[in-house]
């Protein structure tokens, strides 16, 4: 099962546990901020997530929002495809699991 964020992946993990199906499941999310707690457990079917660095990508998103508010610059317009009102910035992400999350996340892993 995949989810577009760690909240959805963690919710799926709890549901699979309650249904007794977690031992035969693999859950993958996006974010890293909740997955890290699953990786610390002896077992979790929440196996991996695409870690989005909150400082790097948060700064990019915040600057884009401020440019929109202050200067009317449409966020990520340079990434806009024909027929779209807005573009989507290609935020960074690094796949992490219980084997590499501490190395990739650094202090954020705690």
C-alpha positions, 0 to 999 in steps of 0.5 A: 500500500502506498499513501501520499503522506506519512499520515495516510501510511501510518493510518494504513499501518494501524488498520492492517495491524488491527485486521491482523494483516500487517505481517503480509503487507508493505506500506510506503509513505511520503514525508519521513516525519512519522515513518521514523517512529515506525522504523524504531519499532521491532516490526512495522509493515511501514517499510519506507518513505520518501523523505522530504527535507523540511528545511530545504523544501520548506524554505523553497515553498515558503519563499514561493508563497511569500513571492506570491503574496508580496510580488504576485509571482505565481508559484512555480510558474516555470514548471507549469504545463499547458492548460494548468493554472499552476506548476508543480515544483520538483521537490527533493526526496530521498527514499529511506527505511530502517537501514538509512533513515538516521543517516539521511535525516540526521538530527530530525530522526530523533 
